Amino acid sequence: MPTDHHSGTPQVREASPAEVSRLAEIARLSPEAENWTEADLLASLQEPTRQCLVAECERQVAGFLVALRPTLDEAEILTLAVDPALRRRGVASALLRLFLGAGCGRVSLEVRVSNTAAQRLYQRFGFAASGIRQAYYTSPTEDAIVMQLICL
C-alpha cells in the first residue's frame, strides 16, 4: 500500500534526556554516521553550546541532529542520523529545515565520501564541498568531505 508522505510529516522538537537510549540505538543502526553513545548524547543535551533535535514519525523518534553552536553566526552539524526503517520519509529534511530555519550564519559538517545519499541531501539545502579530511572516520577508515553553507 503506498504511503502518503504528507500524512506522516515528521514533527521536529528539542530532544529530552529520556530519549538518549533511542537516539543511541538510531546511531548504532546507522553505520555511516559516527557512533554516538548514550553518554555522548546526554552530555550534548547538557552542553549549552549544543543543540539536539529529534524528529518523530509515526509516533516514534525516527531521527536526530546534534549541532555545535559556539556563536550566533556559526554552527557545525556534528551528527544527523535516521533509523534505517524510517528513511525516505522526509525525516532528515525536516531536521535540517528546522535547524537551518533559525538562521545560523556559517554552517559546516563532515560526511563520508561513500555516503552519496547524505551528500545529495546536503546539496539540496545549499551546502557545497569545501575540502577533504583524510582518514577522518574510523570503522571503517574513510575520508570525509567537508561541506559548508552560509545561511542568514
trRosetta pair geometry for C-beta under 8 A, 3 or more apart (Angstrom, degrees):
i j d omega theta_ij theta_ji phi_ij phi_ji
3 7 8.0 -132 178 50 71 107
3 8 6.9 -32 177 14 110 134
3 89 7.5 -54 128 -109 146 100
4 7 4.3 62 92 2 112 111
4 8 7.2 133 87 1 68 87
5 8 6.6 -80 -155 53 34 89
5 9 7.6 71 150 -78 66 63
5 89 6.4 -174 -132 -148 88 61
5 90 6.1 106 -175 -16 113 125
6 9 6.1 -1 -161 -51 43 100
8 57 5.8 58 164 -161 107 87
8 58 6.0 -5 -145 -57 124 77
8 89 6.2 -46 105 -170 122 121
9 90 6.8 -44 -135 91 59 144
9 94 7.2 137 178 -93 75 134
10 55 4.2 17 170 179 130 113
10 56 6.4 155 -158 70 74 40
10 57 4.7 -41 -98 -73 89 93
10 62 6.3 -103 -119 49 120 136
10 63 7.7 -13 -148 36 153 107
10 89 6.8 111 -46 119 106 99
10 90 5.7 -163 4 100 109 90
10 91 4.8 123 -70 -108 159 61
10 94 4.1 -157 76 23 116 165
10 95 7.8 -38 117 -38 143 73
11 55 6.8 150 73 -156 38 61
11 56 4.8 -15 58 54 94 98
11 57 7.9 172 19 -70 68 47
11 94 7.8 -44 -42 170 5 147
12 53 5.6 13 -174 177 102 119
12 54 7.1 174 -145 89 59 38
12 55 4.9 -26 -91 -96 79 78
12 56 7.9 -172 -76 15 32 69
12 94 5.1 -177 -43 145 119 101
12 95 5.8 164 -115 -95 131 51
12 97 7.8 171 4 67 156 91
12 98 4.4 -149 101 -13 149 156
13 53 7.0 163 88 -151 22 77
13 54 6.3 -20 65 60 70 82
13 56 7.6 3 19 -6 103 106
14 51 7.7 -93 -119 -165 89 79
14 52 6.8 74 -162 80 68 69
14 53 6.4 -64 -104 -105 37 58
14 54 7.6 31 137 17 17 84
15 19 5.4 -122 -164 67 91 132
15 20 7.8 92 160 -73 125 64
15 23 6.7 24 -143 -63 144 143
15 41 7.8 -84 136 179 155 107
15 45 6.1 -104 94 -99 107 112
15 52 4.2 -57 29 123 125 106
15 53 6.4 178 -28 -136 88 7
15 54 4.5 103 -88 -26 84 107
15 64 6.2 35 -75 -134 133 122
16 19 5.3 95 62 0 72 104
16 45 7.7 75 -165 -144 19 143
17 20 6.0 -19 -164 -21 49 112
17 42 6.1 54 -135 -127 91 87
17 45 5.6 172 -79 110 75 161
19 22 5.1 -56 -168 44 73 113
19 23 5.8 73 134 -26 89 102
19 54 6.2 -46 142 -66 161 160
19 61 5.8 120 -155 -63 123 162
20 23 5.4 -55 -143 39 37 113
20 24 6.1 39 157 -21 69 104
20 38 4.7 94 139 -150 112 80
20 41 4.4 159 -140 98 97 124
20 42 5.1 -1 -103 -62 162 82
20 45 7.2 -98 -75 -14 112 138
21 24 5.8 -52 -146 37 31 111
21 25 6.5 38 150 -23 62 104
21 38 5.8 3 -88 -104 56 124
22 25 5.5 -51 -151 33 33 116
22 26 6.6 35 151 -19 65 101
22 60 7.9 -152 -156 -180 141 89
22 61 4.8 94 132 61 141 135
23 26 5.7 -50 -151 33 35 111
23 27 6.5 38 148 -20 64 103
23 36 7.1 -42 136 95 100 123
23 38 7.8 124 69 -109 91 61
23 41 5.0 141 94 -136 133 158
23 52 8.0 -4 -122 -176 162 123
23 54 7.1 -101 -84 -97 108 112
23 61 7.0 -65 -67 143 69 145
23 64 4.9 4 -129 -2 106 159
24 27 5.4 -50 -150 35 35 115
24 28 6.4 38 150 -21 65 102
24 36 6.4 -122 -110 101 67 77
24 37 5.8 23 -128 -164 122 32
24 38 4.5 -50 -45 -63 150 70
24 41 6.0 -125 -60 -2 86 139
25 28 5.6 -52 -150 35 33 112
25 29 6.4 27 153 -15 65 108
25 83 8.0 12 114 -101 93 102
26 29 5.7 -60 -148 41 32 109
26 30 6.2 17 155 -10 66 117
26 61 7.3 -101 -41 123 136 101
26 62 7.8 107 -110 161 137 26
26 63 6.4 164 -170 -113 151 44
26 64 6.4 130 74 12 149 102
26 81 5.1 141 135 116 103 115
26 82 7.0 -63 -169 -162 121 11
26 83 5.0 -82 -120 -70 95 75
27 30 5.9 -72 -145 45 28 104
27 33 6.0 -108 -140 97 70 123
27 34 7.4 -31 -158 96 112 54
27 35 5.5 116 149 -144 110 47
27 36 4.4 -131 -112 43 163 82
27 37 7.9 -114 84 -60 149 25
27 41 7.9 -152 -21 -57 142 123
27 79 7.2 11 -111 165 108 149
27 81 5.4 133 -93 44 57 171
28 35 6.6 52 -92 -136 56 98
29 81 7.9 129 70 168 81 121
29 83 6.0 27 86 -136 148 62
29 84 5.5 -131 153 1 111 101
30 33 4.2 22 121 20 118 113
30 81 4.2 -171 39 -150 166 114
30 82 7.1 110 -88 50 135 42
30 83 7.8 -102 -51 -100 104 26
30 84 6.8 172 -84 -47 71 90
31 139 7.6 -115 -162 132 93 97
32 112 5.6 -118 -165 23 86 143
32 114 7.4 -128 -127 89 108 99
32 115 4.8 119 -176 -93 130 120
32 118 7.1 -178 136 -19 133 134
33 36 7.8 -42 134 -6 112 96
33 79 5.5 83 -172 -155 115 103
33 80 7.2 -141 -113 71 127 42
33 81 4.3 -74 -11 -85 171 109
34 78 7.9 -67 43 158 137 78
34 79 5.6 -105 46 -95 100 120
34 137 7.3 -137 -85 -126 82 93
35 139 7.3 -13 -10 78 123 147
36 40 4.5 -129 -162 89 79 135
36 41 5.4 92 147 -56 118 91
36 44 8.0 -17 -161 -12 134 139
36 66 7.2 126 -103 6 163 149
36 79 5.9 -139 -37 30 132 171
36 81 7.9 -154 20 1 116 142
37 40 4.7 105 50 3 72 100
37 41 7.1 -141 95 -2 40 87
38 41 5.8 -59 -148 40 32 109
38 42 6.1 32 155 -20 68 108
39 42 5.8 -54 -142 38 29 110
39 43 6.3 32 156 -20 63 107
40 43 5.9 -59 -153 36 27 112
40 44 6.5 28 151 -21 63 106
41 44 5.6 -52 -151 32 34 113
41 45 6.6 35 152 -20 65 102
41 52 7.1 105 -163 -134 80 149
41 66 7.3 -128 -122 -75 73 141
42 45 5.7 -52 -152 32 34 112
42 46 6.6 20 154 -10 65 110
43 46 5.9 -67 -150 44 32 104
43 47 6.2 36 152 -32 68 110
44 47 5.6 -53 -141 27 32 114
44 50 4.6 -109 -164 131 77 156
44 52 5.3 107 124 -62 113 126
44 66 5.1 -25 -176 -146 158 129
44 78 7.7 -150 -118 65 136 151
45 50 7.6 -80 -67 94 17 118
45 52 5.4 -60 -87 28 72 148
47 50 4.3 52 85 13 109 115
49 68 6.0 20 133 -160 98 74
49 69 5.8 -156 -176 69 65 61
49 70 5.4 26 -165 -98 131 49
50 66 6.3 -4 -176 -172 115 90
50 67 6.7 159 -156 84 65 44
50 68 5.6 -37 -100 -101 76 55
50 69 7.0 148 -108 19 22 78
50 78 7.7 -24 -135 3 110 141
51 65 7.9 -1 108 109 91 92
51 66 7.3 165 84 -153 51 45
51 67 4.9 -9 56 60 97 96
51 69 5.7 44 -15 -9 109 122
51 75 8.0 -23 23 -140 123 122
51 99 7.2 146 107 -126 137 96
52 64 6.6 0 -174 -176 85 115
52 65 7.3 173 -149 87 43 52
52 66 5.0 -5 -105 -106 81 79
52 67 7.9 -176 -74 24 41 63
53 64 6.5 165 87 -154 53 64
53 65 4.7 1 55 54 101 97
53 95 5.6 150 101 -144 126 89
53 98 6.3 163 -151 90 157 129
53 99 6.2 -131 3 -68 152 98
54 61 5.1 -41 -176 -138 128 108
54 63 7.2 159 -156 88 59 44
54 64 4.8 -27 -102 -99 68 89
55 61 7.4 109 73 -155 43 60
55 62 5.4 -55 98 61 90 97
55 63 4.8 2 46 60 110 90
55 64 7.2 -162 13 -77 74 40
55 82 7.7 -21 58 -110 126 96
55 91 4.7 154 100 -157 145 83
55 92 8.0 -131 15 -64 157 25
55 94 5.1 113 -124 87 135 122
55 95 5.2 -94 -39 -61 124 93
56 59 6.6 9 173 -129 115 17
56 60 6.4 163 -150 79 81 20
56 61 5.8 -51 -96 -91 72 44
56 62 6.3 119 -144 1 22 93
57 60 6.9 -35 67 62 58 70
57 62 3.8 16 23 -33 108 151
57 63 7.8 36 -3 5 117 91
57 86 5.3 141 73 -170 136 128
57 89 5.5 94 -153 112 152 142
57 91 5.6 -74 -35 -85 137 108
58 62 7.4 91 35 -66 86 121
58 86 7.3 -141 27 -121 117 117
60 86 7.7 -144 83 -74 107 151
61 64 7.1 12 177 -54 113 99
61 83 8.0 117 112 -28 65 124
62 82 6.1 7 145 -153 84 85
62 83 5.3 -103 -159 24 57 110
62 86 4.0 -118 -147 124 109 154
62 89 7.2 -72 178 70 158 129
62 91 4.7 -118 113 -116 123 143
63 80 7.2 29 170 180 114 72
63 81 6.0 -163 -148 101 83 47
63 82 3.5 -25 -92 -103 127 71
63 83 6.4 -126 -67 1 70 70
63 86 7.0 -146 -36 93 93 120
63 91 4.2 116 11 151 135 126
63 92 6.2 -92 157 -71 166 62
63 95 6.1 -99 110 -39 116 139
64 79 7.7 27 101 107 90 99
64 80 7.4 -154 99 -139 45 47
64 81 6.2 1 53 55 77 81
64 95 7.3 138 -162 -117 17 144
65 77 6.5 -51 -167 -146 103 103
65 79 7.2 -174 -144 95 43 56
65 80 4.6 2 -107 -106 84 86
65 95 4.3 145 -23 172 128 127
65 96 7.3 154 -88 -67 156 54
65 99 5.8 -82 113 -56 154 144
66 77 7.7 114 81 -165 48 58
66 78 4.7 -49 101 63 95 111
66 79 5.0 24 41 48 102 89
66 80 7.9 -157 25 -68 58 51
67 75 5.3 11 171 -178 124 110
67 76 6.4 166 -159 82 75 42
67 77 5.0 -41 -100 -104 95 52
67 78 6.1 174 -106 4 30 84
67 99 6.3 125 -19 -152 150 130
67 107 8.0 -36 -146 -141 132 105
68 75 6.6 160 83 -157 54 58
68 76 4.6 1 52 54 103 96
68 78 5.8 85 -20 -46 92 113
69 72 7.6 37 173 -100 106 27
69 74 7.3 143 -153 89 53 59
69 75 4.8 -15 -99 -105 74 92
69 104 6.9 -97 -119 -143 108 113
70 74 5.8 -27 58 89 92 114
70 75 8.0 176 18 -96 66 41
71 74 4.7 49 53 31 98 103
71 105 7.6 -18 98 36 96 157
72 104 7.8 -141 169 -139 47 52
72 105 6.9 101 118 -19 58 128
73 104 7.2 139 -143 168 30 41
73 105 3.0 108 -172 -71 65 154
73 106 6.7 49 149 12 77 77
74 104 7.5 -56 90 163 3 83
74 105 5.4 -49 -58 89 42 132
74 106 5.4 -5 -114 61 70 92
74 107 7.9 159 -163 -81 40 43
75 99 7.9 179 147 170 158 105
75 104 4.3 -20 -2 169 133 132
75 105 7.0 134 -1 59 85 87
75 106 7.5 175 32 91 62 50
75 107 4.7 -13 72 -109 97 82
75 108 7.7 174 94 25 53 61
76 107 7.1 160 -92 -160 30 59
76 108 5.1 -22 -112 68 82 85
76 109 6.5 147 -168 -81 66 55
77 80 6.0 -10 173 -33 124 108
77 99 7.4 71 -95 149 108 158
77 107 6.6 44 -22 178 94 106
77 108 7.5 -151 22 95 74 38
77 109 4.0 -13 58 -90 103 119
78 109 7.9 -127 -56 -124 17 85
80 92 6.0 86 156 -137 122 96
80 95 6.2 158 -143 105 111 145
80 96 7.4 19 -129 -63 154 90
80 109 7.9 -9 -2 -145 114 147
80 118 7.6 146 77 -139 113 117
82 86 6.2 -122 170 86 95 91
82 87 5.2 115 111 -91 125 79
82 91 4.7 128 -125 90 127 133
82 92 5.3 -86 -39 -53 134 92
83 86 4.4 50 74 25 104 107
83 87 7.3 -148 88 -39 51 74
84 87 5.7 -27 -148 -12 38 118
86 89 5.9 -64 174 25 70 134
86 91 6.1 65 129 -37 104 149
87 91 7.0 -94 -114 31 43 120
87 92 7.8 16 -134 -15 80 111
90 93 4.8 -61 -157 50 67 117
90 94 5.5 74 142 -31 88 99
91 94 5.9 -55 -149 32 27 110
91 95 6.6 25 154 -17 62 105
92 95 5.7 -54 -151 35 34 112
92 96 6.3 29 154 -14 67 107
92 118 7.8 -122 -166 -118 159 76
92 121 5.7 -16 119 -162 135 154
93 96 5.8 -58 -146 41 31 108
93 97 6.0 36 155 -26 67 107
93 121 7.0 -129 -73 -153 77 105
93 124 7.8 -38 -109 96 105 134
93 125 7.9 -179 -130 -65 72 111
94 97 5.7 -50 -142 32 29 114
94 98 6.6 23 161 -13 62 105
95 98 6.4 -62 -153 38 26 103
95 99 6.2 21 155 -15 64 115
96 99 5.7 -61 -141 43 30 110
96 100 5.7 14 167 -6 70 114
96 121 7.4 168 -21 157 155 105
96 122 7.9 -163 -118 -104 150 58
96 125 5.4 -89 155 -88 140 156
97 100 6.5 -62 -137 46 20 98
97 101 5.8 29 159 -33 59 116
98 101 5.6 -54 -140 29 24 119
98 102 7.4 35 159 -30 56 95
99 102 6.6 -57 -176 13 30 109
99 104 7.4 -15 156 -25 75 147
100 103 7.9 59 169 -66 49 25
100 104 6.6 -96 -129 15 49 115
100 107 7.0 -76 -106 -19 91 164
100 125 6.4 170 -22 -174 165 124
100 149 7.4 -30 -123 112 126 146
100 151 5.2 -158 -165 -100 94 174
103 151 6.1 -148 -132 127 46 96
103 152 5.8 -18 -140 141 103 33
104 107 5.4 59 97 -65 122 107
104 151 5.6 37 45 69 75 112
105 150 7.0 -43 173 -148 43 69
105 151 6.9 -10 26 63 10 65
105 152 7.6 54 -90 -100 41 45
106 148 6.5 -16 -169 -166 91 109
106 149 7.5 155 -154 82 46 46
106 150 5.6 -24 -96 -102 65 72
107 127 7.6 -80 93 -96 104 101
107 148 6.8 153 82 -155 51 57
107 149 4.7 -12 59 61 101 94
107 150 7.7 176 18 -87 74 23
107 151 6.3 12 -4 11 118 109
108 130 7.6 -72 -125 41 104 137
108 146 6.4 -9 -169 -174 109 94
108 147 6.9 157 -154 84 58 48
108 148 4.8 -21 -99 -99 79 81
108 149 7.9 -179 -77 22 39 65
109 122 6.9 -138 63 -119 134 143
109 127 7.2 -35 38 -135 111 150
109 146 7.6 162 84 -153 37 53
109 147 5.4 -16 62 60 85 94
110 133 6.2 -35 -126 27 131 132
110 136 5.9 -120 -178 145 148 156
110 144 3.8 9 -175 172 112 139
110 145 7.0 150 -156 72 60 41
110 146 5.7 -32 -97 -97 75 62
110 147 7.6 156 -100 16 24 77
111 115 5.3 -117 172 73 96 122
111 118 5.0 -165 -150 110 130 124
111 119 5.6 166 111 -74 148 75
111 122 6.6 -140 -37 -7 152 149
111 144 6.4 130 57 -159 27 82
111 145 5.3 -26 63 58 85 93
111 147 6.2 13 6 -3 113 122
112 115 4.1 90 63 -7 97 108
112 118 7.5 80 41 47 81 136
112 137 5.7 -7 -97 -17 95 159
112 142 5.2 27 -145 113 98 139
112 143 7.8 110 -154 82 54 49
112 144 6.3 -55 -92 -106 35 67
112 145 7.8 17 108 13 12 84
113 132 7.7 27 -80 -134 113 105
113 142 6.0 -143 28 172 97 103
113 143 4.8 41 -30 76 128 93
113 144 7.0 -134 -37 -104 75 18
113 145 5.9 116 -91 -31 63 95
114 142 6.3 -66 1 -156 109 148
115 118 4.3 5 142 27 115 116
115 119 6.3 137 102 -22 72 88
116 119 5.2 -52 -145 37 39 116
116 120 6.3 43 155 -22 69 101
117 120 5.9 -54 -152 34 29 110
117 121 6.6 33 149 -21 63 105
118 121 5.4 -50 -149 34 36 116
118 122 6.4 32 155 -16 68 104
119 122 5.9 -57 -149 39 30 107
119 123 6.3 32 153 -20 65 108
119 129 8.0 5 -148 -66 112 104
119 145 6.6 37 -104 61 116 148
119 147 7.5 171 -131 -63 73 144
120 123 5.6 -54 -146 37 31 114
120 124 6.5 38 153 -25 64 101
121 124 5.9 -54 -157 28 30 112
121 125 7.0 15 150 -7 62 106
122 125 5.8 -63 -156 42 37 106
122 127 3.9 -38 160 47 98 140
122 147 5.3 60 144 129 147 164
122 149 7.8 -140 -178 -43 91 124
123 126 7.6 106 -171 -30 33 6
123 127 6.0 -86 -80 65 37 79
123 128 7.4 74 -117 -88 77 50
125 149 6.7 -35 119 -97 94 158
126 149 5.1 93 101 -133 95 115
126 151 7.4 120 79 -76 142 93
127 147 4.1 46 166 160 120 121
127 148 6.5 151 -149 72 79 18
127 149 4.5 -68 -90 -53 66 107
128 147 6.4 162 78 -152 22 81
128 148 6.4 -32 60 61 73 70
128 149 7.3 127 10 -81 70 63
129 145 5.2 -57 -124 -177 106 115
129 146 7.0 98 -159 74 62 53
129 147 5.6 -48 -93 -96 45 76
130 146 5.2 -66 67 104 85 99
130 147 6.6 130 7 -126 87 23
130 148 4.7 18 -17 6 142 114
131 145 7.7 153 86 -161 40 52
131 146 4.3 2 63 43 87 123
132 143 5.5 -4 -173 178 105 125
132 144 7.0 151 -160 79 54 49
132 145 6.1 -33 -103 -105 68 53
132 146 6.9 -140 -71 5 16 87
133 136 3.9 64 107 -66 113 126
133 143 6.6 160 80 -162 50 70
133 144 4.4 -4 54 56 102 102
133 146 6.1 88 -23 -47 98 103
134 143 5.3 -34 -120 -108 44 97
135 141 5.2 -13 -140 -172 86 106
135 142 7.4 120 -122 60 39 12
135 143 6.6 -18 -37 -81 32 60
136 142 7.3 -44 55 92 74 59
136 143 6.2 66 11 -155 94 36
136 144 3.6 -44 52 -2 149 116
137 140 7.4 50 115 86 105 47
137 141 6.6 155 91 -146 67 31
137 142 4.5 -11 61 56 117 87
137 143 7.7 -25 20 48 93 7
137 144 6.0 121 -27 -60 94 98
138 141 5.7 -4 -119 -85 52 65
